[in-house]
Amino acid sequence: MKELVTTSEVNRVFLVLALLVPVPAFVLTIVVGRLTRVPSWWYRAGILVALAAPFNFVLWKIYELNTSAMGLDTVKNVVVNVVFFILVGVVGGIAITKLVTAPSNRDSQQPKGD
C-alpha cells in the first residue's frame, strides 16, 4: 500500500510556501494600506500573515523531529504534540489579539480634568 502523501512532499510544499508567501503578503499589505485608509493594525496583521508560512514550516519541522524521535504511533508522542500545539495556539492567540485588535474608543479616550 502506498502513502497518499509522503513526508518529503509535505516538506517541499511547506518550504515552497515559506519562501513564496512572505513577499507577496508584505507587498499587498503595503499597497492596499497606501491605496485605502486602513487602521494601523492593518500593517501588523499583514506582517503576521507574511510570517505565517515560515512559522508553519518551523512548526512542521518540530513536529517531524518529535515523531522521528518518539515514534509516530506512541502515546507519548501524541501527548507531547498536543501539549506543544496547545501552548503554541494559546501564546499565538494572545499575541495576535494584542498586536492586531484595534483599541476600543474607551481605551483611547483621555481622562477629562475638572
C-alpha positions as CSV (number, residue, x, y, z in Angstrom):
1,M,0.0,0.0,0.0
2,K,1.4,3.4,-1.0
3,E,1.1,6.6,1.1
4,L,-1.2,9.3,-0.2
5,V,1.2,12.0,0.7
6,T,4.9,11.4,1.6
7,T,6.8,13.4,4.2
8,S,9.1,14.7,1.5
9,E,6.2,16.1,-0.5
10,V,4.8,17.8,2.6
11,N,8.3,19.2,3.3
12,R,8.5,20.5,-0.2
13,V,5.1,22.2,-0.1
14,F,5.7,23.9,3.2
15,L,9.1,25.0,2.1
16,V,7.8,26.5,-1.1
17,L,5.0,28.3,0.8
18,A,7.5,29.5,3.4
19,L,9.6,31.0,0.6
20,L,6.8,32.4,-1.6
21,V,4.2,33.8,0.8
22,P,6.1,36.5,2.7
23,V,7.0,38.8,-0.2
24,P,3.5,39.0,-1.8
25,A,1.9,39.4,1.7
26,F,4.2,42.3,2.5
27,V,3.6,43.9,-0.9
28,L,-0.1,43.5,-0.7
29,T,-0.2,44.8,2.8
30,I,1.7,48.0,1.8
31,V,-0.1,48.5,-1.5
32,V,-3.6,48.1,0.0
33,G,-2.6,50.1,3.0
34,R,-1.4,53.0,0.8
35,L,-4.3,53.0,-1.6
36,T,-7.0,52.9,1.1
37,R,-7.4,54.3,4.5
38,V,-6.7,51.4,6.8
39,P,-6.2,51.4,10.6
40,S,-2.7,50.9,11.9
41,W,-3.4,47.3,12.9
42,W,-3.7,46.5,9.2
43,Y,0.0,46.6,8.8
44,R,0.6,44.4,11.9
45,A,-1.9,41.9,10.5
46,G,-0.2,41.9,7.2
47,I,3.2,41.2,8.8
48,L,1.6,38.3,10.8
49,V,0.2,36.8,7.6
50,A,3.6,37.2,5.9
51,L,5.2,35.4,8.8
52,A,2.6,32.6,9.0
53,A,4.0,30.4,6.2
54,P,7.6,30.4,7.5
55,F,6.3,29.8,11.1
56,N,4.2,26.9,9.8
57,F,7.3,25.4,8.2
58,V,9.1,25.6,11.6
59,L,6.2,24.0,13.4
60,W,6.2,21.2,10.8
61,K,9.9,20.6,11.3
62,I,9.4,20.5,15.1
63,Y,6.5,18.0,14.7
64,E,8.7,15.9,12.3
65,L,11.5,15.9,14.9
66,N,9.1,14.8,17.6
67,T,7.6,12.0,15.6
68,S,11.0,10.7,14.4
69,A,12.4,10.8,18.0
70,M,9.4,9.2,19.8
71,G,7.7,7.3,17.1
72,L,4.6,8.2,15.1
73,D,2.1,5.9,17.0
74,T,3.2,6.3,20.6
75,V,1.0,7.8,23.3
76,K,4.0,9.9,24.5
77,N,4.3,11.5,21.0
78,V,0.6,12.4,20.9
79,V,0.7,13.9,24.4
80,V,3.9,15.9,23.7
81,N,2.4,17.2,20.4
82,V,-1.0,18.1,21.9
83,V,0.7,20.0,24.8
84,F,3.1,21.7,22.4
85,F,0.4,22.8,19.9
86,I,-2.0,23.9,22.7
87,L,0.8,26.2,24.0
88,V,1.6,27.5,20.6
89,G,-2.1,28.2,20.0
90,V,-2.6,30.0,23.3
91,V,0.5,32.1,23.0
92,G,-0.2,32.8,19.3
93,G,-3.8,33.7,20.0
94,I,-2.7,36.1,22.8
95,A,0.0,37.7,20.6
96,I,-2.3,38.1,17.7
97,T,-5.0,39.6,19.9
98,K,-2.5,42.1,21.4
99,L,-1.0,43.0,18.0
100,V,-3.9,43.1,15.7
101,T,-7.0,44.2,17.5
102,A,-7.7,47.9,17.4
103,P,-8.0,49.7,20.7
104,S,-11.6,50.4,21.7
105,N,-12.8,54.0,21.9
106,R,-12.9,53.7,25.7
107,D,-9.2,52.9,25.8
108,S,-8.2,55.8,23.5
109,Q,-10.1,58.5,25.4
110,Q,-8.1,60.7,27.6
111,P,-9.4,61.3,31.1
112,K,-11.0,64.7,31.4
113,G,-9.8,67.0,34.0
114,D,-12.2,69.2,36.1
